[in-house]
Amino acid sequence: MTVTIDDVIMQIEELRLELVKMKVSKGYSDPEVVRASQKLDKVLNEYQELVKHTKSDFLKRIK
């Protein structure tokens, strides 16, 4: 299954909302909040790589 940029954006938004809810009830230093933040960081890194490769592929096609 191919992951699209839109799929990753949806996942980022879901994780972000989950993190905001947790932070309000538990605080920034709660281990569960830290894990959720790390999970969001991982998906943001995946998004960055996907965008980089998409841009690179696009530039190769237009040359």
N, C-alpha and C positions, 0 to 999 in steps of 0.2 A: 504494500500500500504506500502510495506516495503522499508525503506530508506537504501541504501547501502553506504558503505564507498566511493565508486566511485562517487555516487550522491553528497555526501557532499563535496568531494574534488572539484568537478566541481563548486558547488555553492560558495565555498571559493574562487576559482580562479576568478569567475565572479565578486564577491563582491570586491576582492582585486584590480582588474583592474579598476573597477568603482571608488573606493576610490582614486587610484593614479591619475586618470583623474581629479577628483574633487579637489584634493589637489593642483594640478598644477595651476588650474584656480582660486581657491578661498582661498587657504591657510589653515593651520592646524586648526585655531580656528573658522572657519566659522561653524555655527550651523548645516548646512547640512552635512558638512564633519564629524563633531562629531557624528551625527546620523548614518552616513554610517559606521564609525569606530565601533560604538557600535553594529550595526547589524552584522558586520564581527566578532567581539568578540563573540557574541552569537553563531554564526555558528561554530566558532573555538572551543567553549566549547562543543557544541553538538558533534563535531568530536572527541574530546578527550574522551567523555563519550562512544561513539560508539566503539572506539578503545579499551578502557578499558574493555567493556563488551565482545567484540569479543575475546580479549586475554583471559579473564577469562573463557569464554565458551570453547575455544580451550584447555586450560589447564585442564579443568574438563574432557573433552573427552579423553585425552591421558593418564590420570591416571588409 
